[in-house]
Amino acid sequence: HPENMPYLPNLSASGIDFPSTLESVEKYYFDQALKLADGNESRAASLLGLSRDKFRYRRKKQP
């Protein structure tokens, strides 16, 4: 696992907290993109295949 990569639980009969898992994965990739882009949101968005507006909107929604 790369540093700070979120734990991805295995799906079992008892289920998983899917929304929380998605939030963790999204936050990880947003943080990584911002790091690679030296904090530039437009470049980070491009690295993730998102528009700058979509990137900012989804980042704001993160806990």
N, C-alpha and C positions, 0 to 999 in steps of 0.2 A: 504493500500500500504506500502510495506517495505520502509525503508529510502532510498532515492535516486532512487527508482524504476522509470523508465521512464513512462510518461503518454502514455497510449495506446488509441488512438482515435478510436471511433466507426466508422465503415464504413457507409457512407451515400451516397445518390444519387450524391453528389458533389465530392465524392472520398476522398482519403487521400494521403499524401506524403509517400508512402510505403518505398522507399529507405531510407529516413530519419528515419522513424520509426524503420526499421530493424537495422540501425546503432546504434540508441539509445539503443535498447534492447541488441544488441551484446556487446556494450561498458559496459553496466551495468553488464552483466554476466562475462565478462572478468575481470572487476575490482573486482567483488565479489570473483571470483576464485583466483585471485592474493592475495587478502586479506586473504582468508582462507589458502592459501598455503604459507603464509609469504613471498610473492614475488618470490617464486620458480616457474619459467615458466613451467618446466616439470611437476610438480605436478598440477599446475593450468590447464594445457592442459589436463591432465588425468581426472581431475574433470569434464571437459566439454566434454570428450569423443573425444578429438582431439589429433593428434600427436603434438609434440613440434614444429616441423617445420610449420605445418598448423596454430597452435596457433600464432606463431611469425609473419607469413605472414599476417594473418587476423588482428592482432593487429597493424601492421605497416600501414595497409590500413585505419585505423580509423582516422577521422579528429582530 
